Amino acid sequence: ICRQLCEDVPGERFTRFDPCSTGPAIMAWCEWEYYKTTADKERLADVYYPLLAYHEWMKEYRTWRDGTYWSSGWGCGMDNQPRVEPGRNVSHSNAHMVWIDSTLQALLDARCLVRMAEELGHQADIPALQAEIDHLTQIVNDRLWSEEDAFYYDEWRNGQRSGVMSIAAYWA
């Protein structure tokens, strides 16, 4: 699901694997909130598998070896914040870092998909989602949380917390 379409020329603005091609993974959250308001189970059933497929695509193409997620300034919508290491492109580079917002959004996405699966009776989908939730929760709290600052940070390529206080942490 490309984050931007062209108005004057048919097609997508970004190629599928461009680091800026996707926006935040928050559609499952939006649909879950819609369902809680409307109780439209037919719609929930219609959107569940496309949302699960999108989650799986993000997991396949927007994660590092440890399962954490990455993005870019444009991809996360925060291209005006100096989150990446100096010398990296603030808008387009993933900087080989763990992005706290993308990782927390994946957690939220998985949690909403679990709720949907429970509501729709898709019990077989839950264990893999729950395993990801448990894994990411541990990483976020063990590696990205600073007890000293009481704040969540991105993690730079070298494994150090960035030290950049960003609105991205508020997804927690």
Rosetta silent file (secondary structure, phi, psi, omega in degrees, C-alpha in Angstrom):
SEQUENCE: ICRQLCEDVPGERFTRFDPCSTGPAIMAWCEWEYYKTTADKERLADVYYPLLAYHEWMKEYRTWRDGTYWSSGWGCGMDNQPRVEPGRNVSHSNAHMVWIDSTLQALLDARCLVRMAEELGHQADIPALQAEIDHLTQIVNDRLWSEEDAFYYDEWRNGQRSGVMSIAAYWA
SCORE:     score description
SCORE:     0.000 S_00000001
   1 L     0.000  101.919 -177.020    0.000    0.000    0.000 S_00000001
   2 L   -69.227  144.820 -176.444    1.952    2.949   -1.266 S_00000001
   3 L   -80.722  -10.735 -177.684    1.830    6.072    0.870 S_00000001
   4 L  -154.097  130.637  176.054    1.463    8.467   -2.049 S_00000001
   5 E  -106.812  154.961  178.289   -0.069    8.295   -5.518 S_00000001
   6 L   -85.000  138.706  177.635    0.666   10.652   -8.406 S_00000001
   7 L   -86.774  -39.337 -173.544   -2.115   12.985   -9.491 S_00000001
   8 L   -90.075  -21.327  179.312   -0.754   14.031  -12.876 S_00000001
   9 L  -130.102  130.358  179.863    0.768   10.689  -13.965 S_00000001
  10 L   -58.699  139.795  176.528   -0.849    7.312  -13.270 S_00000001
  11 L   124.518 -176.448 -177.353    1.007    5.252  -10.716 S_00000001
  12 E   -94.456  152.202 -179.340    2.669    5.416   -7.374 S_00000001
  13 L   -74.094  -34.326 -176.695    5.092    8.100   -6.245 S_00000001
  14 L  -119.997  152.030  173.030    7.535    5.618   -4.705 S_00000001
  15 L   -77.165  160.565 -174.597    8.687    2.158   -5.714 S_00000001
  16 L   -52.533  -39.729 -173.614    7.706   -0.710   -3.457 S_00000001
  17 L  -102.864    9.673  174.089   11.065   -1.018   -1.715 S_00000001
  18 L   -65.059  133.329  179.899   11.915    2.671   -1.418 S_00000001
  19 L   -58.495  -16.778  179.921   12.501    3.463    2.285 S_00000001
  20 L  -100.549    5.635 -170.331    9.967    6.286    1.923 S_00000001
  21 L   -75.199  -20.970 -178.748    7.280    4.197    0.202 S_00000001
  22 L  -118.154  152.806  173.290    5.197    3.370    3.268 S_00000001
  23 L   -98.856 -171.759  179.148    3.751    5.458    6.027 S_00000001
  24 L   -59.230  142.289 -179.505    3.182    4.459    9.631 S_00000001
  25 L   -82.666   77.098 -176.681    1.502    1.080   10.141 S_00000001
  26 L  -122.433    7.479 -177.101   -1.589    2.418   11.886 S_00000001
  27 H   -67.616  -35.844  178.216   -4.437    1.205    9.659 S_00000001
  28 H   -64.077  -39.028  176.228   -5.306   -1.772   11.886 S_00000001
  29 H   -60.733  -46.646  179.056   -5.612    0.628   14.815 S_00000001
  30 H   -59.958  -45.536 -179.257   -7.914    2.882   12.767 S_00000001
  31 H   -67.719  -36.315  177.955  -10.080   -0.038   11.704 S_00000001
  32 H   -65.333  -42.610  177.506  -10.239   -1.420   15.250 S_00000001
  33 H   -63.148  -39.933  177.633  -11.368    1.966   16.556 S_00000001
  34 H   -61.699  -44.390  179.694  -13.952    2.128   13.755 S_00000001
  35 H   -62.838  -41.902  179.219  -15.202   -1.334   14.704 S_00000001
  36 H   -61.962  -29.554  179.688  -15.504   -0.394   18.384 S_00000001
  37 H   -82.324  -39.833 -171.750  -17.652    2.556   17.343 S_00000001
  38 H  -104.054  -22.283 -173.573  -19.829    0.873   14.715 S_00000001
  39 L    58.574   28.169  179.863  -19.750   -2.862   15.564 S_00000001
  40 L   -81.332   87.016 -175.756  -19.652   -3.446   11.787 S_00000001
  41 H   -69.640  -28.876  177.439  -18.368   -7.011   11.855 S_00000001
  42 H   -64.218  -44.125  177.088  -18.801   -7.428    8.109 S_00000001
  43 H   -64.634  -43.436  178.880  -16.373   -4.578    7.471 S_00000001
  44 H   -56.886  -43.536  178.425  -13.987   -5.944   10.086 S_00000001
  45 H   -64.344  -36.772  179.853  -14.030   -9.299    8.287 S_00000001
  46 H   -68.485  -36.020 -174.912  -13.412   -7.566    4.946 S_00000001
  47 H   -93.520  -16.238 -173.039  -10.394   -5.590    6.147 S_00000001
  48 H   -57.607  -54.783 -175.454   -8.798   -8.131    8.478 S_00000001
  49 H   -68.512  -37.600  172.275   -6.814  -10.189    5.960 S_00000001
  50 H   -61.228  -38.361  178.092   -5.574   -7.201    3.915 S_00000001
  51 H   -68.541  -39.305  176.604   -4.413   -5.584    7.166 S_00000001
  52 H   -64.143  -40.954  178.551   -2.753   -8.811    8.286 S_00000001
  53 H   -63.886  -39.655  177.773   -1.044   -9.076    4.874 S_00000001
  54 H   -64.520  -41.840  176.873    0.199   -5.498    5.192 S_00000001
  55 H   -59.450  -45.426 -179.697    1.558   -6.270    8.660 S_00000001
  56 H   -65.522  -35.944  176.751    3.350   -9.313    7.277 S_00000001
  57 H   -64.208  -46.658  178.314    4.757   -7.246    4.377 S_00000001
  58 H   -60.060  -41.510  179.881    6.076   -4.647    6.819 S_00000001
  59 H   -64.050  -35.907 -179.732    7.555   -7.429    8.956 S_00000001
  60 H   -75.431  -39.502 -169.964    9.283   -8.904    5.905 S_00000001
  61 H  -114.050   -0.351 -179.072   10.599   -5.678    4.357 S_00000001
  62 L  -130.275   25.125  179.071   10.872   -3.118    7.185 S_00000001
  63 E  -123.719  159.958  172.377   12.607   -5.060    9.948 S_00000001
  64 L   -94.582  178.272 -177.594   16.148   -5.823   11.000 S_00000001
  65 L   -57.641  -30.243 -178.016   17.484   -9.263   11.926 S_00000001
  66 L   -87.044    2.020  177.755   16.301   -8.845   15.511 S_00000001
  67 L    91.992   -5.634  176.850   12.721   -8.101   14.433 S_00000001
  68 L   -74.784  161.048 -173.165   12.816   -4.360   15.184 S_00000001
  69 E  -106.122  156.052  177.015   11.416   -1.967   12.599 S_00000001
  70 L  -132.058  165.368  176.039   12.909    0.863   10.587 S_00000001
  71 L  -152.394 -151.629  174.782   11.623    3.730    8.498 S_00000001
  72 L  -147.150  172.317  178.774   12.885    7.040    7.159 S_00000001
  73 H   -57.136  -47.639  178.453   12.050   10.664    7.867 S_00000001
  74 H   -68.250  -40.519 -178.127    9.501   10.733    5.078 S_00000001
  75 H   -61.131  -35.810 -179.410    8.251    7.244    5.860 S_00000001
  76 H   -95.536   -6.402  178.320    7.449    8.138    9.455 S_00000001
  77 L    80.719   12.084 -179.336    6.303   11.665    8.625 S_00000001
  78 L  -123.237   54.520 -177.246    8.941   13.279   10.832 S_00000001
  79 L   -78.865    0.906  178.143   11.484   14.440    8.283 S_00000001
  80 L  -100.992    6.989 -179.864   12.006   17.688   10.187 S_00000001
  81 L  -109.946  131.271 -179.199   13.550   15.998   13.226 S_00000001
  82 L   -79.317   70.472 -176.559   17.286   15.290   13.378 S_00000001
  83 L   -88.437  -28.073 -176.241   16.942   11.690   14.533 S_00000001
  84 L   -83.957  161.943  179.280   19.541   10.067   12.318 S_00000001
  85 L   -59.594  148.523  177.704   23.274   10.216   12.888 S_00000001
  86 L   -54.374  139.997 -179.121   25.028   13.313   11.549 S_00000001
  87 L    95.150  -11.500  178.254   25.891   13.004    7.875 S_00000001
  88 L   -94.185  154.417  178.605   22.813   10.912    7.037 S_00000001
  89 L   -74.535  116.300 -175.797   19.908   12.198    4.982 S_00000001
  90 L   -62.128  -33.285 -176.168   17.227   13.209    7.505 S_00000001
  91 L   -87.022  -37.823 -167.732   14.382   12.675    5.011 S_00000001
  92 L  -113.729  -17.850 -175.443   15.339    9.557    3.075 S_00000001
  93 L   -87.338  141.236  170.884   17.832    7.424    4.998 S_00000001
  94 L   -84.485  -11.247  176.427   16.876    4.616    7.347 S_00000001
  95 L    55.509   16.128 -179.446   20.359    5.141    8.830 S_00000001
  96 L    52.684   36.501 -178.793   20.476    1.437    9.708 S_00000001
  97 L  -116.208  162.118  173.327   18.867    2.297   13.026 S_00000001
  98 E   -84.678  123.772 -178.819   15.968    0.936   15.057 S_00000001
  99 L   -95.663  116.996 -176.847   13.138    3.454   14.843 S_00000001
 100 H   -59.933  -41.911 -178.515   11.205    3.605   18.101 S_00000001
 101 H   -66.253  -44.395 -179.637    8.013    4.852   16.452 S_00000001
 102 H   -64.013  -39.107  178.735    8.017    2.200   13.725 S_00000001
 103 H   -68.066  -43.591  177.835    8.683   -0.532   16.266 S_00000001
 104 H   -67.306  -35.842  177.150    5.967    0.735   18.615 S_00000001
 105 H   -66.453  -36.472  175.880    3.531    1.104   15.710 S_00000001
 106 H   -64.078  -38.658  175.448    4.215   -2.513   14.728 S_00000001
 107 H   -61.274  -48.479  178.864    3.409   -3.489   18.316 S_00000001
 108 H   -60.808  -43.857  179.564    0.155   -1.532   18.211 S_00000001
 109 H   -58.964  -47.590 -179.968   -0.669   -3.005   14.807 S_00000001
 110 H   -64.039  -40.551  178.268   -0.108   -6.560   16.060 S_00000001
 111 H   -61.904  -42.719  178.852   -2.178   -5.928   19.187 S_00000001
 112 H   -66.915  -38.023  177.759   -5.086   -4.632   17.112 S_00000001
 113 H   -65.693  -35.475  175.728   -4.811   -7.590   14.749 S_00000001
 114 H   -62.853  -45.446  178.976   -4.970   -9.961   17.744 S_00000001
 115 H   -60.639  -42.546  178.368   -8.162   -8.258   18.914 S_00000001
 116 H   -63.073  -45.599 -179.489   -9.621   -8.539   15.418 S_00000001
 117 H   -60.052  -41.574  177.339   -8.618  -12.203   15.157 S_00000001
 118 H   -62.184  -45.445 -178.012  -10.274  -12.920   18.505 S_00000001
 119 H   -64.387  -35.692 -176.220  -13.444  -11.112   17.454 S_00000001
 120 H   -93.084   -5.137  179.915  -13.571  -12.929   14.104 S_00000001
 121 L    79.199   23.847  178.478  -12.587  -16.356   15.448 S_00000001
 122 L   -94.655   62.002 -174.247   -9.257  -16.519   13.585 S_00000001
 123 H   -60.503  -30.570 -177.146   -7.456  -18.178   16.482 S_00000001
 124 H   -65.156  -22.911 -179.191   -4.752  -19.683   14.263 S_00000001
 125 H   -81.687  -17.452 -170.344   -3.376  -16.199   13.475 S_00000001
 126 H   -70.788  -43.867 -175.308   -2.897  -15.200   17.108 S_00000001
 127 H   -56.889  -43.217 -179.819    0.215  -17.148   18.219 S_00000001
 128 H   -66.069  -41.148  178.119    2.562  -15.587   15.632 S_00000001
 129 H   -65.589  -42.667 -179.834    1.245  -12.103   16.349 S_00000001
 130 H   -65.485  -36.945  177.202    1.511  -12.635   20.091 S_00000001
 131 H   -62.838  -40.745  177.397    5.070  -13.911   19.733 S_00000001
 132 H   -66.105  -42.069  177.643    5.999  -10.734   17.874 S_00000001
 133 H   -57.512  -48.932 -178.604    4.268   -8.600   20.512 S_00000001
 134 H   -62.924  -44.514 -178.954    6.188  -10.332   23.309 S_00000001
 135 H   -63.328  -49.372 -178.449    9.502  -10.118   21.460 S_00000001
 136 H   -67.377  -36.592  177.942    9.191   -6.447   20.520 S_00000001
 137 H   -59.933  -42.903  179.428    7.944   -5.476   23.977 S_00000001
 138 H   -64.640  -45.905 -179.755   11.065   -6.988   25.518 S_00000001
 139 H   -62.533  -46.645 -178.945   13.404   -5.251   23.050 S_00000001
 140 H   -58.167  -45.442 -177.028   11.687   -1.892   23.418 S_00000001
 141 H   -77.948  -30.127 -179.277   11.878   -2.012   27.207 S_00000001
 142 H   -83.607  -39.806 -172.636   15.359   -3.551   27.455 S_00000001
 143 H  -106.871  -32.311 -172.012   17.198   -1.633   24.735 S_00000001
 144 H   -99.834  -10.166  179.307   15.263    1.491   23.781 S_00000001
 145 E   -92.627  132.147  174.294   14.164    2.658   27.232 S_00000001
 146 E  -105.780  111.759  177.948   16.478    4.885   29.267 S_00000001
 147 L   -62.953  -38.533 -178.422   15.791    4.532   32.969 S_00000001
 148 L   -61.274  -43.071 -178.062   17.969    7.583   33.610 S_00000001
 149 L   -94.976  -11.937 -172.981   15.936    9.832   31.287 S_00000001
 150 L    53.196   53.077 -174.558   12.612    7.968   31.626 S_00000001
 151 E  -152.721  147.979  174.373   12.369    8.095   27.844 S_00000001
 152 E   -94.110  136.805 -179.452   12.352    5.798   24.793 S_00000001
 153 L  -123.529  158.430  165.431   14.990    6.446   22.112 S_00000001
 154 L   -66.485  161.773  175.750   15.846    5.277   18.634 S_00000001
 155 E  -117.323  123.639  179.753   18.856    2.982   18.489 S_00000001
 156 L   -74.056  167.327 -176.756   21.693    3.911   16.169 S_00000001
 157 L   -52.728  -34.330 -177.202   23.536    1.441   13.992 S_00000001
 158 L   -79.545    2.606  177.835   26.292    1.025   16.592 S_00000001
 159 L    90.063   -0.615  178.593   23.768   -0.252   19.174 S_00000001
 160 L   -91.033  145.738  172.283   23.725    2.929   21.244 S_00000001
 161 E   -64.821  143.486 -173.695   20.545    4.819   22.044 S_00000001
 162 L   -66.314  -32.363 -175.470   20.452    7.987   19.977 S_00000001
 163 L    79.430    1.465  179.277   19.917   10.378   22.871 S_00000001
 164 L   -91.969  111.405  177.341   17.605   12.414   20.641 S_00000001
 165 L   -74.767  116.125 -173.714   14.341   13.090   22.459 S_00000001
 166 L  -126.954  151.565  174.728   11.751   12.801   19.726 S_00000001
 167 H   -60.820  -17.441  179.234    7.980   12.861   19.594 S_00000001
 168 H   -55.997  -31.396 -178.047    8.370    9.359   18.124 S_00000001
 169 H   -67.832  -19.812 -175.837    8.648    7.965   21.657 S_00000001
 170 H   -73.103   -5.373  171.832    5.125    9.019   22.502 S_00000001
 171 H   -64.886  -21.984  178.905    3.716    6.040   20.596 S_00000001
 172 L   -65.173    0.000    0.000    4.555    4.125   23.775 S_00000001
